[in-house]
Amino acid sequence: MASSSAQLFIPYSESTQGPWIVRRASVPLGTYPTQADAIHAAEALSPSLSDSLGRPVAIHVQHADGSWEEHTWVVAGLVASAPLSPAVHAR
């Protein structure tokens, strides 16, 4: 089954010097010195990627223990990667 969103991944880096890599599937999109920089870059890439693919973008960040978490962020007053509440549809 195909995903309804494009996926960006930021794998955990053991090194304090990075690199922190933003990937789409196995393709690296950029390398950054810190995890925060990689997350900000993924957030910045998401709107244009979403526009070009016609679907939302999900950002996944890996923790030191190997687990993954979907990153949620705020764009123009809306929370990205979260479904709209029913109240929004009722307006």
C-alpha positions in Angstrom: 0.0 0.0 0.0 1.4 3.4 -1.0 1.7 6.1 1.7 -0.6 9.1 1.5 2.3 11.4 2.4 5.9 12.0 1.3 8.4 10.8 3.9 11.5 12.7 5.0 13.9 10.9 7.5 16.6 12.2 9.8 18.6 9.2 11.1 20.3 9.5 14.4 24.0 10.5 14.3 26.3 9.1 17.0 28.9 11.9 16.4 28.5 15.2 18.2 30.0 16.8 15.1 27.3 15.3 12.8 26.6 14.9 10.1 22.9 14.9 10.4 21.4 13.9 7.1 17.9 14.7 5.7 16.8 11.8 3.4 13.9 11.1 1.2 13.9 7.3 1.0 17.6 6.4 0.4 18.4 9.7 -1.3 20.3 12.3 0.9 18.8 15.8 0.4 21.3 17.6 2.7 23.8 17.3 5.5 23.8 19.5 8.6 26.0 20.0 11.7 23.2 19.5 14.3 20.0 17.6 14.6 18.1 20.9 15.1 19.6 22.2 11.8 18.5 19.1 10.0 15.0 19.3 11.4 14.7 23.0 10.4 16.0 22.1 6.9 13.4 19.3 6.6 10.7 21.8 7.7 11.8 24.3 5.1 11.9 21.6 2.3 8.4 20.3 3.2 6.2 23.0 1.6 7.9 22.9 -1.8 8.1 19.1 -1.8 4.4 18.9 -0.8 3.5 21.3 -3.6 5.5 19.3 -6.2 4.1 15.9 -5.1 0.6 17.1 -4.3 0.5 15.4 -0.9 1.6 16.2 2.6 5.1 15.6 4.0 5.8 13.7 7.1 9.2 14.1 8.9 10.6 11.2 10.9 13.4 11.7 13.4 15.4 8.8 14.8 16.3 8.7 18.5 19.6 7.4 20.0 17.8 4.1 21.0 16.9 3.5 17.3 13.2 4.3 17.6 11.5 6.8 15.2 9.2 9.6 16.0 7.1 11.7 13.6 8.1 15.3 14.0 5.2 17.8 14.2 5.8 21.5 13.5 3.8 24.7 13.1 3.4 26.3 9.7 1.5 29.6 9.3 -0.5 29.0 12.5 -1.4 25.4 11.6 0.2 22.3 13.0 1.7 20.3 10.2 1.5 16.5 10.3 -1.6 16.6 12.4 -5.2 16.0 11.1 -7.5 19.0 11.3 -10.0 18.9 14.1 -13.8 18.5 13.2 -14.3 22.1 14.5 -12.2 23.4 11.6 -14.4 21.7 9.1 -17.5 23.1 10.6 -16.5 26.8 10.0 
